[in-house]
Amino acid sequence: MPNTQDIHNTKRGGGRPDGRRQQLRNISVRSVRRDPPDVRKLGRAIIRLALAEAEAERAAQAAHTASASSEPAPVETATASDGVASAEARP
C-alpha cells in the first residue's frame, strides 16, 4: 500500500500553469550563525510567511463573505392596516 508521500509526489501537473502543485507547508526558521547573514534565504522565508498570512486572511474573508451572503436579506413590506412599512425576513 503506498504511503501519503508517494501519492503526493506525482509528476502530473497540479492545476498550475507551470505544472507545480500548491502544497501546504510548515515553515520553520532555525538560527545558524553566519557572517555575513544569508540575506537571500532570510528574504525568502519572510516572503513565504507573508504569503501564507495573506492566503489565510483571504480564506477567512471568503468564508465570512460566503456565510454573510447565505443569510436572508430583510424585505420591506407595507401593511394596509397601518400604512407603515415593516421589515420581515424572507422565508
Buried (B, 14 or more C-beta within 10 A) or exposed (E): EEEEEEEEEEEEEEEEEEEEEEEEEEEEEEEEEEEEEEEEEEEEBEEEEEEBEEEEEEEEEEEEEEEEEEEEEEEEEEEEEEEEEEEEEEE
